[in-house]
């Protein structure tokens, strides 16, 4: 579906700290299956989204992403999402578009559609529309207030790169109460 992926240095995103994302937050280690990550204002723990490949290297069509925590508060330990985190917040719902392309949305926000795509080299990327531009997503920052059991999200910042121009892209969605 989308095969024109820009060459991007994800370790040095030029918009980091320009908006809500604190400059001192770590950039998680990336690998060939890394898609994007989410950080929050509560702490530096980071939710990682990676391509979920089967043993033969193909994408798991039922669950195309593996989602887990890097718990920086626990010496960088990796930990799976719990049931509530998976069903109500950081999990996702996906559908197959083609052999190497999937549409998905996050459990907590169905309005924003994302697409996983593999290019001809087998590299994986996540795309979405930000301000009417097709952008490769690198990370999200979620600002929420703790109110009892479930936090209330005030805004989400999307970071990435415009697919055509390779210019950094940023968008902020504010949630009214």
N, C-alpha and C positions, 0 to 999 in steps of 0.2 A: 504494500500500500504506500508507505513512505520510504523511499530508498535514497534520498539525498540527505545524508547525515553529515553535519559539520564536524570538523576536527576541533575538539574542545579540550582545554586543560581544566578538568573538573576540580583539581586540587587548588586552583587559584582563581576562583570565581570573583570577578571584579566588583560585584555588588555586595559582597559580604559585609555586614555591619552598616551598610548605608541606610537601612530602614530599621526594622525591628530586630533582626537577627543579630545577637551580640557578637562582636568581633572575636571574643575570646573562646567561642564555641569551637570544638574540634571538628575537623573534616574527617569523616570516617575513612578507614582504608578501603580502597576500591579494588575490584578485580574484574575479570572478563565478563562476569555475570551481573555486575552492579548495574542497577537501573536508576534509582533515586533514593533519597532518604528524607525523613521528617525529623525536625528538632522542635522542641517546645520550650516555653519560658519557665516551666516548673523546675527543670534541671537539664544537665547536659546529655542525659541518656538519649539515644538516637534510635529511631525505627528505620531499619534497612529493608529495602525491596530489591531482591535479586531475581534474575531469571531462574526458573526452576526446571532444570534439564533432567531428563531421564538418563539411565546408564548408557544408552546408545547416542547421547548428545542431542536428541530431539527435545522439543519443549513439551513439558507435561501439559497436555491439552485441558485437563480438568482443573489443575491448579498451576497456571503459568508463572506464578511468582511465589517465592519463599519469602516470608516476612518475619523478621525477628528483631530483637533489641541488641544494641551494644550498650551495656550498662557501665558507663564511664564511672558511675558512683561505686561500682563493685569491681574496680581494676580492669575495666574493659571486657568483662565476661559477656559472652553471647548467651541470650536466653530467648526462648520461644514466647510468643504472645500468649496471654492467658485467654480463656474462653470469652470473657467480656470484652477485652481489648480487641479480639479478633472479630466478634460479632457486631460491636457497636462503634468502634473507633477506627482502628488501623487495618482491619481486614479489608477484603475487597470482593466484588462480584464481577465476574468476567464472562465474556462470550467470544466465541471463535469467529473471526472474520475470514481468515484464510489460513493456510498451513503455517505461516510465520507471522501472522498479525492477529492481535486480540484487542478487544475493547474492554475497558474496565472502569469502575468507579469505586471510590473508597466507601466503606460501610457508613462512615459518619457524614458523607456529603455526596449524595447521588447526582446532584446537578452537574458537576464537573466530570466530563468524560475524558478519559485518557486512552492512549493506544500504545501497545507494545508492538514493536516491529523489529524484524531482523533484516539487515541489509544482505547483499549478495556475498559479503565476506563472513557472514555469520555473527556480526556484531549486533548487539541488542540495544534498543533505545526506547525511551518513553516520550510520547508527544502529547500535547494538548493545545487548545486554542487559548491564547492569552491576549486580550484586547484585540480580537479579530486577526491575530497573527498565529501561524502554526509555529510552535516552539518546542524545542527539546527541553524536557524538565530535568533539572539536576537535583533540586531539593525544595522542600517546603518548610516554612517556619510557622508554628501554630502558637498564638497567644491566647491563653485561657485563664479565667478566674476560677479558683477553687471555691465551690459552693456546695458543701455537703459531699455526697458520694460521687456525683458526676460533675466534672468541670464544665463551665460554660465558655464556649469558644467566642472570643471577641473579634478576632480576625485571623486570616491565613494569608501568608505571603508566598508567592510562587516565584521561584528563581529558575532561569534557564537561558536558552539562546534561541534567537530567531533562526529558523531553518534556512531561509533564503539568504539573509544578510550576515549571519553568524554574530550579530550584535547581541550583547547581553539583554535578556528580557526579564522584566519584573512586573508582577501584578499583585494587587492587594485586594482581598475580598473581606469586607467588613460585615459582621453579623449583628443585626439589630436585635435587641431583646424585646 
